[in-house]
Amino acid sequence: MVDVDFLAVSSKNRVSSRDPDKTIKVLIEATIEQLSEVGEAGFRLGAVMRDTGVPTGSVYHHFGSREGLLAAARIEMFARSVDEDLELLDAGLRTPASHDEFMAAIDRLIVHTNGEDRLPRRLQRAEVIGMAATNPSVAEAVGGQQRRLVEKLTERLQAAVDCGAIRVEHGIEAVAAMLLVPVNGRTIIELDPRRPPVEQMVAIMQKFVRSVLLRP
């Protein structure tokens, strides 16, 4: 995750340091800020240069191209999204005392991660995944981030199995990977202007998860 303490939070602060690492972080942070405000269609490299005070040549030196800078920013945005999900897993799926307690925690996570307020985050992920289809370095980075999620969820499922809260009939890691499918898959559904109501999709997703995590 990008450390932006030296930016005093705002990418509007112009960077005067010659530190390459700081320059890279400043450029990525300013790009993320602009993408969040205007999207890729409205993105202007000149605005990043103006806001940061970094010469245009630095973009080509550190990222190879404008597209390289955009890819780096998208990867960082994806990583931050994964960090948020990992925090949710840590807070919501601690070792349960019973199946009902574990499934209640799962239900809360499903409701939270599929809320309308998370829509921008889900669409950001879709953009990065689309970029990964034609960019091997982005694909590798996204795959690594997804691996972090699968490993954490596998750890939480194993703890629930060990204490008798759930039974998993297949490999736990495979179950963890498949349980992450509905959240990512829902992003595609959201591109449909006549998509079903959120409540219906959440209810169906909860039933799907319960069909996988059976009572002992």
FIZA-485206 format. One record per residue: residue number from 1; residue in one letter; chain; x, y, z of N, C-alpha, C in turn. Coordinates in steps of 0.02 Angstrom, whole numbers, plus 32768, in hexadecimal, padded with zeros to 4 digits. Example, Ala and Ser with C-alpha at 12.3 -4.5 7.8 and 13.67 -1.06 7.14 Angstrom:
BEGIN
(1, 'A', 'A', (8294, 7EE4, 8186), (8267, 7F1F, 8186), (8294, 7F5B, 8186));
(2, 'S', 'A', (8282, 7F90, 8162), (82AC, 7FCB, 8165), (8285, 8002, 818A));
//
This chain:
BEGIN
(1, 'M', 'A', (802A, 7FC4, 8000), (8000, 8000, 8000), (802C, 803F, 8000));
(2, 'V', 'A', (801A, 806E, 7FD9), (8043, 80AA, 7FD3), (8042, 80D2, 8014));
(3, 'D', 'A', (807E, 80E6, 802A), (8084, 8110, 8066), (8085, 8159, 804F));
(4, 'V', 'A', (8052, 817F, 8061), (804E, 81C4, 8048), (8055, 81F6, 8081));
(5, 'D', 'A', (8074, 81E2, 80B9), (807C, 8211, 80F0), (80A1, 8250, 80DB));
(6, 'F', 'A', (80D4, 8247, 80B1), (80FC, 8281, 809D), (80D4, 82B1, 8071));
(7, 'L', 'A', (809C, 8299, 8058), (8072, 82C4, 802F), (8044, 82F0, 8059));
(8, 'A', 'A', (8044, 82E5, 809A), (8014, 8307, 80C5), (7FCE, 82FB, 80AB));
(9, 'V', 'A', (7FC2, 82BD, 8095), (7F82, 82A3, 807C), (7F71, 82BC, 8036));
(10, 'S', 'A', (7F79, 82FC, 8028), (7F60, 8317, 7FE8), (7F95, 8312, 7FB2));
(11, 'S', 'A', (7F7F, 82F9, 7F78), (7FAD, 82F6, 7F3F), (7FB7, 833A, 7F20));
(12, 'K', 'A', (7F93, 836D, 7F38), (7F9C, 83B0, 7F1E), (7FDE, 83CD, 7F34));
(13, 'N', 'A', (7FFC, 83AF, 7F68), (803E, 83C7, 7F7E), (8071, 83B6, 7F49));
(14, 'R', 'A', (8097, 83E5, 7F34), (80C9, 83DA, 7F00), (8107, 83BB, 7F1F));
(15, 'V', 'A', (8122, 838B, 7EFD), (815B, 8367, 7F18), (819C, 8389, 7F01));
(16, 'S', 'A', (81C9, 8393, 7F30), (8209, 83B1, 7F1E), (8242, 8380, 7F2A));
(17, 'S', 'A', (8232, 8347, 7F49), (8266, 8316, 7F59), (827F, 82F4, 7F19));
(18, 'R', 'A', (82BF, 82E2, 7F19), (82DC, 82BC, 7EE1), (82DB, 8271, 7EEF));
(19, 'D', 'A', (82BC, 825D, 7F25), (82B8, 8217, 7F38), (828B, 81F3, 7F06));
(20, 'P', 'A', (82A6, 81C2, 7EE0), (827E, 81A0, 7EAD), (8240, 817D, 7ECA));
(21, 'D', 'A', (8248, 815D, 7F04), (820F, 813A, 7F22), (81D6, 816B, 7F32));
(22, 'K', 'A', (81E9, 81A4, 7F4D), (81B6, 81D6, 7F5D), (8195, 81F1, 7F1E));
(23, 'T', 'A', (81BD, 81FA, 7EEA), (81A1, 8213, 7EAB), (816E, 81E1, 7E8F));
(24, 'I', 'A', (817F, 81A1, 7E91), (8151, 816E, 7E79), (8110, 816F, 7EA1));
(25, 'K', 'A', (8116, 8174, 7EE3), (80DB, 8173, 7F0E), (80AF, 81B1, 7F02));
(26, 'V', 'A', (80D0, 81EA, 7EF9), (80AB, 8227, 7EEC), (8084, 8222, 7EAB));
(27, 'L', 'A', (80A4, 8209, 7E77), (8084, 8203, 7E36), (8049, 81D2, 7E39));
(28, 'I', 'A', (8052, 819A, 7E5B), (801C, 8169, 7E61), (7FE2, 8187, 7E88));
(29, 'E', 'A', (7FF1, 81A9, 7EBE), (7FBC, 81C5, 7EE8), (7F95, 81FB, 7EC2));
(30, 'A', 'A', (7FB8, 8225, 7E9E), (7F96, 8259, 7E78), (7F6B, 823B, 7E40));
(31, 'T', 'A', (7F83, 8205, 7E22), (7F5D, 81E3, 7DEE), (7F1F, 81C4, 7E0A));
(32, 'I', 'A', (7F24, 81A3, 7E44), (7EEA, 8185, 7E66), (7EB6, 81BB, 7E75));
(33, 'E', 'A', (7ECE, 81F4, 7E8E), (7EA0, 822A, 7E9F), (7E7A, 8242, 7E61));
(34, 'Q', 'A', (7E9E, 824A, 7E29), (7E7E, 8262, 7DED), (7E4E, 822D, 7DD0));
(35, 'L', 'A', (7E62, 81EE, 7DD1), (7E36, 81B9, 7DB9), (7DF6, 81B6, 7DE2));
(36, 'S', 'A', (7DFC, 81C0, 7E22), (7DC1, 81BF, 7E4E), (7D92, 81F8, 7E3F));
(37, 'E', 'A', (7DAE, 8230, 7E29), (7D85, 826B, 7E1C), (7D67, 826C, 7DD6));
(38, 'V', 'A', (7D8E, 8258, 7DA3), (7D76, 8261, 7D5E), (7D76, 8221, 7D35));
(39, 'G', 'A', (7D91, 81EA, 7D51), (7D94, 81AC, 7D2B), (7DCB, 81AD, 7CF7));
(40, 'E', 'A', (7DD6, 8173, 7CD7), (7E0C, 8170, 7CA6), (7DFE, 819B, 7C69));
(41, 'A', 'A', (7DBE, 81A1, 7C56), (7DAE, 81C9, 7C1B), (7DC1, 8212, 7C24));
(42, 'G', 'A', (7DBD, 822B, 7C62), (7DCE, 8271, 7C6F), (7E14, 827B, 7C89));
(43, 'F', 'A', (7E3A, 8245, 7C8F), (7E7E, 8249, 7CAA), (7EAB, 8272, 7C7D));
(44, 'R', 'A', (7ED0, 829F, 7C9C), (7F00, 82C9, 7C77), (7F44, 82C6, 7C9A));
(45, 'L', 'A', (7F75, 82AD, 7C75), (7FB8, 82A8, 7C92), (7FD2, 82ED, 7CA5));
(46, 'G', 'A', (7FC2, 8320, 7C7E), (7FD8, 8363, 7C8E), (7FC1, 837B, 7CD1));
(47, 'A', 'A', (7F84, 8366, 7CE5), (7F6A, 837A, 7D26), (7F92, 835B, 7D5E));
(48, 'V', 'A', (7FA8, 831D, 7D54), (7FD3, 82FC, 7D86), (8015, 8320, 7D8C));
(49, 'M', 'A', (8031, 8333, 7D53), (8071, 8357, 7D54), (806A, 839B, 7D78));
(50, 'R', 'A', (8032, 83BC, 7D6A), (8026, 83FD, 7D89), (801D, 83F7, 7DD4));
(51, 'D', 'A', (7FF7, 83C5, 7DEA), (7FE8, 83BE, 7E31), (8023, 83A7, 7E5A));
(52, 'T', 'A', (804F, 8380, 7E3B), (8087, 8364, 7E61), (80C8, 838B, 7E58));
(53, 'G', 'A', (80CE, 83B0, 7E21), (810C, 83D3, 7E13), (8142, 83A5, 7DF9));
(54, 'V', 'A', (812F, 8368, 7DE8), (815F, 8337, 7DCD), (8164, 8341, 7D81));
(55, 'P', 'A', (81A0, 8341, 7D65), (81A6, 8349, 7D1C), (818A, 830C, 7CF7));
(56, 'T', 'A', (8170, 8319, 7CBC), (8151, 82E3, 7C95), (8182, 82AA, 7C88));
(57, 'G', 'A', (81C1, 82BA, 7C80), (81F3, 8287, 7C73), (81F7, 8252, 7CA9));
(58, 'S', 'A', (81E4, 8265, 7CE7), (81E6, 8235, 7D1E), (81B3, 81FD, 7D14));
(59, 'V', 'A', (817A, 820D, 7CF5), (8148, 81DB, 7CE8), (8164, 81A5, 7CB9));
(60, 'Y', 'A', (8186, 81BB, 7C85), (81A1, 818C, 7C54), (81DE, 8167, 7C71));
(61, 'H', 'A', (8202, 8188, 7C9E), (823C, 8168, 7CBD), (8226, 8131, 7CED));
(62, 'H', 'A', (81F3, 813F, 7D16), (81DE, 810F, 7D49), (81AA, 80DD, 7D32));
(63, 'F', 'A', (817F, 80F1, 7D03), (8147, 80C7, 7CEF), (8147, 80B3, 7CA5));
(64, 'G', 'A', (8173, 80D0, 7C7E), (8177, 80BE, 7C38), (8149, 80E5, 7C0B));
(65, 'S', 'A', (810E, 80F7, 7C24), (80DC, 8119, 7BFB), (80A3, 8131, 7C27));
(66, 'R', 'A', (8077, 8158, 7C09), (8039, 816C, 7C2C), (8012, 812F, 7C41));
(67, 'E', 'A', (800D, 80FD, 7C15), (7FE8, 80C0, 7C24), (8008, 809A, 7C5D));
(68, 'G', 'A', (804B, 809D, 7C61), (806E, 807C, 7C99), (805C, 809B, 7CDB));
(69, 'L', 'A', (8056, 80DE, 7CDC), (8042, 8101, 7D19), (7FFB, 80EE, 7D2C));
(70, 'L', 'A', (7FCE, 80ED, 7CFB), (7F89, 80DA, 7D09), (7F85, 8092, 7D24));
(71, 'A', 'A', (7FAC, 8065, 7D08), (7FAC, 8020, 7D1F), (7FC4, 801C, 7D67));
(72, 'A', 'A', (7FF9, 8041, 7D78), (8013, 8041, 7DBC), (7FDF, 805C, 7DED));
(73, 'A', 'A', (7FBB, 8090, 7DD9), (7F87, 80AD, 7E04), (7F4E, 807B, 7E0D));
(74, 'R', 'A', (7F3A, 805A, 7DD7), (7F03, 8029, 7DDC), (7F16, 7FEF, 7E09));
(75, 'I', 'A', (7F54, 7FD8, 7E04), (7F6B, 7FA2, 7E2F), (7F69, 7FB7, 7E78));
(76, 'E', 'A', (7F7F, 7FF4, 7E86), (7F7E, 800D, 7ECB), (7F36, 8012, 7EE5));
(77, 'M', 'A', (7F08, 8029, 7EBA), (7EC2, 802E, 7ECE), (7EA6, 7FE8, 7EDE));
(78, 'F', 'A', (7EB9, 7FB7, 7EB5), (7EA2, 7F72, 7EC0), (7EBF, 7F58, 7F02));
(79, 'A', 'A', (7EFF, 7F66, 7F0F), (7F1F, 7F4F, 7F4C), (7EFD, 7F6D, 7F8A));
(80, 'R', 'A', (7EEA, 7FAC, 7F86), (7EC8, 7FCB, 7FBF), (7E84, 7FAB, 7FCB));
(81, 'S', 'A', (7E62, 7F9A, 7F94), (7E21, 7F79, 7F9A), (7E2A, 7F35, 7FBD));
(82, 'V', 'A', (7E5D, 7F10, 7FAA), (7E6B, 7ED0, 7FC9), (7E7C, 7ED9, 8013));
(83, 'D', 'A', (7EA3, 7F0D, 8022), (7EB3, 7F1A, 8068), (7E74, 7F24, 8092));
(84, 'E', 'A', (7E43, 7F48, 8076), (7E04, 7F52, 8099), (7DE0, 7F10, 80A5));
(85, 'D', 'A', (7DE0, 7EE5, 8072), (7DBF, 7EA5, 8079), (7DE2, 7E79, 80AD));
(86, 'L', 'A', (7E24, 7E7D, 80AF), (7E49, 7E56, 80E1), (7E39, 7E6D, 8128));
(87, 'E', 'A', (7E31, 7EAE, 8130), (7E1E, 7EC9, 8172), (7DD9, 7EB0, 8186));
(88, 'L', 'A', (7DAB, 7EAD, 8154), (7D68, 7E94, 8162), (7D6A, 7E4A, 8177));
(89, 'L', 'A', (7D93, 7E23, 8154), (7D99, 7DDC, 8166), (7DB6, 7DD4, 81AB));
(90, 'D', 'A', (7DE8, 7DFC, 81BC), (7E06, 7DF8, 81FE), (7DD4, 7E09, 8235));
(91, 'A', 'A', (7DAD, 7E3E, 8228), (7D7D, 7E55, 825B), (7D3F, 7E29, 825F));
(92, 'G', 'A', (7D29, 7E10, 8225), (7CE8, 7DEE, 8224), (7CE9, 7DA4, 822A));
(93, 'L', 'A', (7D21, 7D83, 821B), (7D22, 7D3A, 821C), (7D55, 7D1F, 824D));
(94, 'R', 'A', (7D53, 7D37, 8289), (7D7E, 7D1B, 82BD), (7D63, 7CD6, 82CF));
(95, 'T', 'A', (7D8C, 7CAD, 82EF), (7D78, 7C69, 82FE), (7D35, 7C67, 8321));
(96, 'P', 'A', (7D02, 7C49, 8302), (7CBE, 7C49, 831E), (7CB3, 7C11, 8350));
(97, 'A', 'A', (7C80, 7C18, 8378), (7C6F, 7BE4, 83A9), (7C3D, 7BB3, 838C));
(98, 'S', 'A', (7C1B, 7BC5, 8357), (7BE7, 7B9A, 833B), (7BDE, 7BA8, 82F0));
(99, 'H', 'A', (7BBB, 7B7B, 82D0), (7BAA, 7B84, 8289), (7B80, 7BC3, 8280));
(100, 'D', 'A', (7B4E, 7BCC, 82AA), (7B21, 7C06, 82A4), (7B47, 7C47, 82AB));
(101, 'E', 'A', (7B77, 7C49, 82D9), (7B9F, 7C86, 82E3), (7BCA, 7C94, 82A5));
(102, 'F', 'A', (7BE6, 7C5F, 8289), (7C10, 7C68, 824E), (7BE7, 7C7F, 8213));
(103, 'M', 'A', (7BAD, 7C60, 8208), (7B84, 7C73, 81CF), (7B67, 7CB9, 81D7));
(104, 'A', 'A', (7B59, 7CCE, 8215), (7B42, 7D12, 8221), (7B78, 7D44, 820D));
(105, 'A', 'A', (7BB6, 7D33, 821C), (7BEE, 7D5E, 8209), (7BF5, 7D60, 81BE));
(106, 'I', 'A', (7BED, 7D28, 819D), (7BEF, 7D25, 8154), (7BB8, 7D50, 8136));
(107, 'D', 'A', (7B7C, 7D4B, 8152), (7B44, 7D73, 8139), (7B53, 7DBE, 813E));
(108, 'R', 'A', (7B70, 7DD2, 8175), (7B80, 7E19, 817E), (7BB4, 7E30, 814A));
(109, 'L', 'A', (7BE4, 7E06, 813D), (7C17, 7E17, 810C), (7BF9, 7E1D, 80C6));
(110, 'I', 'A', (7BCB, 7DF0, 80B5), (7BAB, 7DF2, 8074), (7B83, 7E33, 806C));
(111, 'V', 'A', (7B5E, 7E45, 809F), (7B36, 7E82, 809C), (7B63, 7EBF, 8094));
(112, 'H', 'A', (7B9A, 7EC0, 80BB), (7BC6, 7EF9, 80B9), (7BEA, 7F00, 8076));
(113, 'T', 'A', (7C07, 7EC9, 805E), (7C2F, 7ECD, 8020), (7C05, 7ED7, 7FE2));
(114, 'N', 'A', (7BC3, 7ECA, 7FE6), (7B98, 7ED1, 7FAC), (7B6B, 7F0E, 7FB0));
(115, 'G', 'A', (7B78, 7F3A, 7FE0), (7B50, 7F77, 7FE7), (7B5B, 7FA7, 7FAD));
(116, 'E', 'A', (7B2B, 7FD3, 7FA2), (7B31, 8005, 7F6C), (7B6C, 8033, 7F77));
(117, 'D', 'A', (7B7E, 803F, 7FB6), (7BB6, 806C, 7FC3), (7BF8, 804E, 7FAD));
(118, 'R', 'A', (7BF9, 800C, 7FA2), (7C36, 7FEB, 7F8A), (7C39, 7FE6, 7F3E));
(119, 'L', 'A', (7C05, 8000, 7F1D), (7C03, 7FFB, 7ED4), (7C40, 8019, 7EB2));
(120, 'P', 'A', (7C55, 8057, 7EC4), (7C91, 8073, 7EA3), (7CCE, 8046, 7EAA));
(121, 'R', 'A', (7CD5, 8028, 7EE5), (7D0F, 7FFC, 7EF0), (7D0B, 7FBE, 7EC4));
(122, 'R', 'A', (7CCF, 7FA3, 7EBE), (7CC8, 7F67, 7E94), (7CD6, 7F77, 7E4A));
(123, 'L', 'A', (7CBF, 7FB1, 7E34), (7CCB, 7FC5, 7DEE), (7D15, 7FD3, 7DE2));
(124, 'Q', 'A', (7D38, 7FEE, 7E14), (7D80, 7FF8, 7E0E), (7DA3, 7FB5, 7E03));
(125, 'R', 'A', (7D8D, 7F83, 7E27), (7DAA, 7F41, 7E1F), (7D9F, 7F27, 7DD8));
(126, 'A', 'A', (7D63, 7F32, 7DBE), (7D53, 7F1C, 7D7B), (7D82, 7F3D, 7D48));
(127, 'E', 'A', (7D90, 7F7D, 7D52), (7DBD, 7FA0, 7D24), (7E03, 7F82, 7D25));
(128, 'V', 'A', (7E1B, 7F72, 7D62), (7E5E, 7F55, 7D68), (7E60, 7F10, 7D48));
(129, 'I', 'A', (7E2C, 7EE8, 7D54), (7E29, 7EA5, 7D37), (7E28, 7EA9, 7CEB));
(130, 'G', 'A', (7E02, 7EDA, 7CD0), (7E02, 7EE3, 7C88), (7E46, 7EF5, 7C6D));
(131, 'M', 'A', (7E6B, 7F1F, 7C91), (7EAE, 7F32, 7C7D), (7EDD, 7EF5, 7C80));
(132, 'A', 'A', (7ED1, 7EC9, 7CB0), (7EFC, 7E8E, 7CB8), (7EF7, 7E5E, 7C7D));
(133, 'A', 'A', (7EBF, 7E61, 7C59), (7EB6, 7E33, 7C20), (7EEA, 7E3E, 7BEA));
(134, 'T', 'A', (7F04, 7E7A, 7BE4), (7F35, 7E89, 7BAF), (7F78, 7EA1, 7BCA));
(135, 'N', 'A', (7F80, 7EA2, 7C0C), (7FBD, 7EBA, 7C2A), (7FD8, 7E86, 7C5B));
(136, 'P', 'A', (800B, 7E5F, 7C49), (8024, 7E29, 7C73), (803A, 7E40, 7CB9));
(137, 'S', 'A', (8059, 7E7B, 7CBC), (8071, 7E93, 7CFE), (8036, 7EA3, 7D2C));
(138, 'V', 'A', (8001, 7EBF, 7D10), (7FC5, 7ECD, 7D37), (7FA5, 7E8B, 7D4C));
(139, 'A', 'A', (7FA2, 7E5B, 7D1E), (7F85, 7E1A, 7D2E), (7FAA, 7DF9, 7D67));
(140, 'E', 'A', (7FEC, 7DFD, 7D66), (8014, 7DDF, 7D9B), (8007, 7E01, 7DDE));
(141, 'A', 'A', (8002, 7E43, 7DDD), (7FF6, 7E69, 7E1B), (7FB1, 7E59, 7E37));
(142, 'V', 'A', (7F7E, 7E58, 7E0B), (7F3A, 7E4A, 7E21), (7F36, 7E03, 7E3C));
(143, 'G', 'A', (7F57, 7DD4, 7E1A), (7F58, 7D8F, 7E32), (7F76, 7D89, 7E78));
(144, 'G', 'A', (7FAB, 7DAF, 7E84), (7FCA, 7DAF, 7EC6), (7F9D, 7DCA, 7EFC));
(145, 'Q', 'A', (7F78, 7DFE, 7EEB), (7F48, 7E1B, 7F1B), (7F0F, 7DEA, 7F2A));
(146, 'Q', 'A', (7EF7, 7DC9, 7EF6), (7EC1, 7D99, 7F00), (7EDA, 7D5E, 7F2A));
(147, 'R', 'A', (7F18, 7D4B, 7F21), (7F36, 7D16, 7F49), (7F34, 7D28, 7F94));
(148, 'R', 'A', (7F41, 7D67, 7FA4), (7F3E, 7D7C, 7FEA), (7EF9, 7D71, 8007));
(149, 'L', 'A', (7EC6, 7D81, 7FE0), (7E81, 7D78, 7FF7), (7E71, 7D2F, 8001));
(150, 'V', 'A', (7E83, 7D06, 7FD1), (7E75, 7CBE, 7FD6), (7E97, 7CA0, 8012));
(151, 'E', 'A', (7ED5, 7CB3, 801E), (7EFA, 7C97, 8057), (7EDB, 7CAB, 8099));
(152, 'K', 'A', (7EC4, 7CE9, 809F), (7EA5, 7D00, 80DD), (7E63, 7CDC, 80E9));
(153, 'L', 'A', (7E3A, 7CD7, 80B4), (7DFA, 7CB5, 80BC), (7E04, 7C6B, 80CA));
(154, 'T', 'A', (7E37, 7C4C, 80AC), (7E47, 7C06, 80BA), (7E58, 7BFD, 8104));
(155, 'E', 'A', (7E7F, 7C2B, 811D), (7E92, 7C2A, 8164), (7E55, 7C2D, 8191));
(156, 'R', 'A', (7E26, 7C5A, 8181), (7DEA, 7C61, 81A9), (7DBC, 7C24, 81A4));
(157, 'L', 'A', (7DB6, 7C08, 8168), (7D8D, 7BCC, 8160), (7DAB, 7B91, 8185));
(158, 'Q', 'A', (7DED, 7B8B, 8183), (7E0E, 7B54, 81A6), (7E01, 7B58, 81F1));
(159, 'A', 'A', (7E03, 7B95, 820C), (7DF6, 7B9E, 8254), (7DAE, 7B89, 8264));
(160, 'A', 'A', (7D7F, 7B98, 8238), (7D39, 7B86, 8243), (7D2F, 7B3A, 823F));
(161, 'V', 'A', (7D53, 7B1B, 8211), (7D50, 7AD1, 820B), (7D6E, 7AB1, 8249));
(162, 'D', 'A', (7DA7, 7ACA, 825F), (7DCA, 7AAD, 8298), (7DA0, 7AAF, 82D8));
(163, 'C', 'A', (7D78, 7AE4, 82E0), (7D50, 7AEA, 831D), (7D0A, 7ACC, 8315));
(164, 'G', 'A', (7CFE, 7AAE, 82DA), (7CBE, 7A8C, 82D0), (7C84, 7ABA, 82BC));
(165, 'A', 'A', (7C93, 7AF7, 82A9), (7C5D, 7B25, 8298), (7C40, 7B17, 8253));
(166, 'I', 'A', (7C6B, 7AFF, 8225), (7C53, 7AEF, 81E1), (7C73, 7AAE, 81CA));
(167, 'R', 'A', (7C57, 7A93, 8194), (7C75, 7A5A, 8173), (7C82, 7A6E, 812B));
(168, 'V', 'A', (7CBE, 7A61, 8113), (7CCF, 7A6F, 80CD), (7CE0, 7A2D, 80AC));
(169, 'E', 'A', (7CB8, 7A1A, 807A), (7CC0, 79D8, 805B), (7CF8, 79D6, 8027));
(170, 'H', 'A', (7D0D, 7A10, 800E), (7D41, 7A14, 7FDC), (7D7E, 7A36, 7FFA));
(171, 'G', 'A', (7DB2, 7A3E, 7FD2), (7DEE, 7A5F, 7FEB), (7DDE, 7AA5, 8003));
(172, 'I', 'A', (7DF6, 7AB7, 803E), (7DE3, 7AF7, 805D), (7DFA, 7B31, 8032));
(173, 'E', 'A', (7E35, 7B2C, 8014), (7E4D, 7B64, 7FEB), (7E20, 7B6D, 7FAD));
(174, 'A', 'A', (7E0A, 7B35, 7F90), (7DDE, 7B3A, 7F56), (7D9B, 7B59, 7F69));
(175, 'V', 'A', (7D82, 7B47, 7FA4), (7D44, 7B65, 7FBC), (7D4D, 7BB0, 7FC7));
(176, 'A', 'A', (7D85, 7BC4, 7FE5), (7D93, 7C0A, 7FF0), (7D94, 7C31, 7FAE));
(177, 'A', 'A', (7DB5, 7C14, 7F7C), (7DBA, 7C35, 7F3B), (7D74, 7C3E, 7F1D));
(178, 'M', 'A', (7D4A, 7C0A, 7F21), (7D08, 7C0D, 7F03), (7CDA, 7C3D, 7F28));
(179, 'L', 'A', (7CE3, 7C43, 7F6A), (7CB8, 7C70, 7F90), (7CC5, 7CB9, 7F7F));
(180, 'L', 'A', (7CFF, 7CC7, 7F61), (7D0E, 7D0B, 7F4C), (7CF2, 7D1B, 7F07));
(181, 'V', 'A', (7CDA, 7CE8, 7EE4), (7CBF, 7CF1, 7EA1), (7C81, 7D1E, 7E9F));
(182, 'P', 'A', (7C50, 7D14, 7ECB), (7C14, 7D3E, 7EC7), (7C21, 7D89, 7ECB));
(183, 'V', 'A', (7C4F, 7D9C, 7EF6), (7C5D, 7DE4, 7EFE), (7C7A, 7E00, 7EBD));
(184, 'N', 'A', (7CAC, 7DDC, 7EA0), (7CCA, 7DF4, 7E62), (7C99, 7DEF, 7E28));
(185, 'G', 'A', (7C72, 7DB9, 7E27), (7C42, 7DAF, 7DF2), (7C0A, 7DE2, 7DF2));
(186, 'R', 'A', (7BF9, 7DFA, 7E2C), (7BC3, 7E2A, 7E31), (7BD3, 7E6A, 7E0A));
(187, 'T', 'A', (7C13, 7E7A, 7E05), (7C27, 7EB7, 7DE2), (7C0C, 7EB6, 7D9A));
(188, 'I', 'A', (7C0D, 7E7C, 7D7B), (7BF3, 7E76, 7D37), (7BA8, 7E84, 7D36));
(189, 'I', 'A', (7B85, 7E69, 7D67), (7B3D, 7E74, 7D6B), (7B2C, 7EBE, 7D70));
(190, 'E', 'A', (7B57, 7EE2, 7D93), (7B49, 7F29, 7D9F), (7B4E, 7F54, 7D60));
(191, 'L', 'A', (7B6A, 7F38, 7D2C), (7B6C, 7F5C, 7CEC), (7B29, 7F58, 7CC8));
(192, 'D', 'A', (7AFE, 7F2B, 7CE0), (7ABB, 7F24, 7CC3), (7A8E, 7F5B, 7CDF));
(193, 'P', 'A', (7A73, 7F87, 7CB6), (7A4A, 7FBE, 7CD1), (7A09, 7FA5, 7CF1));
(194, 'R', 'A', (79F5, 7F67, 7CE3), (79B8, 7F4C, 7D01), (79C8, 7F13, 7D32));
(195, 'R', 'A', (7A01, 7F1A, 7D54), (7A15, 7EE6, 7D83), (79E2, 7EDE, 7DBC));
(196, 'P', 'A', (79DF, 7EA3, 7DDA), (79B1, 7E97, 7E12), (79C2, 7EC4, 7E4D));
(197, 'P', 'A', (7992, 7ECE, 7E7A), (799F, 7EF6, 7EB6), (79D7, 7ED8, 7EE0));
(198, 'V', 'A', (79FB, 7F02, 7F04), (7A32, 7EEC, 7F2E), (7A1B, 7EB7, 7F5F));
(199, 'E', 'A', (79E2, 7EC2, 7F7F), (79CA, 7E94, 7FB2), (79C2, 7E4D, 7F96));
(200, 'Q', 'A', (79A9, 7E47, 7F59), (799F, 7E05, 7F3B), (79E2, 7DE4, 7F2D));
(201, 'M', 'A', (7A12, 7E0A, 7F13), (7A53, 7DED, 7F04), (7A77, 7DD7, 7F43));
(202, 'V', 'A', (7A72, 7DFF, 7F78), (7A92, 7DED, 7FB7), (7A73, 7DAE, 7FD4));
(203, 'A', 'A', (7A30, 7DA8, 7FD1), (7A0D, 7D6D, 7FEC), (7A23, 7D2E, 7FC6));
(204, 'I', 'A', (7A28, 7D33, 7F85), (7A3D, 7CF9, 7F5C), (7A86, 7CE6, 7F6C));
(205, 'M', 'A', (7AAF, 7D19, 7F75), (7AF5, 7D0C, 7F85), (7AFC, 7CEA, 7FC9));
(206, 'Q', 'A', (7AD4, 7CFF, 7FF9), (7AD6, 7CE0, 803B), (7AC2, 7C97, 8036));
(207, 'K', 'A', (7A8F, 7C87, 800E), (7A7A, 7C42, 8006), (7AB1, 7C19, 7FE4));
(208, 'F', 'A', (7AD2, 7C38, 7FB3), (7B09, 7C15, 7F91), (7B40, 7C03, 7FC3));
(209, 'V', 'A', (7B53, 7C32, 7FEC), (7B89, 7C26, 801C), (7B74, 7BF0, 804D));
(210, 'R', 'A', (7B36, 7BF3, 8064), (7B1E, 7BC1, 8094), (7B1B, 7B7B, 8076));
(211, 'S', 'A', (7B11, 7B77, 8035), (7B0F, 7B35, 8014), (7B55, 7B16, 8010));
(212, 'V', 'A', (7B88, 7B41, 8014), (7BCD, 7B29, 8012), (7BE6, 7B18, 8059));
(213, 'L', 'A', (7BD5, 7B43, 8089), (7BEB, 7B3A, 80CE), (7BB3, 7B18, 80F5));
(214, 'L', 'A', (7BB2, 7AD7, 80F3), (7B7C, 7AB1, 8111), (7B86, 7AA7, 815D));
(215, 'R', 'A', (7B50, 7A98, 817F), (7B55, 7A8A, 81C6), (7B7B, 7A49, 81D1));
(216, 'P', 'A', (7BA1, 7A44, 8208), (7BC6, 7A07, 8216), (7B96, 79CD, 8222));
//
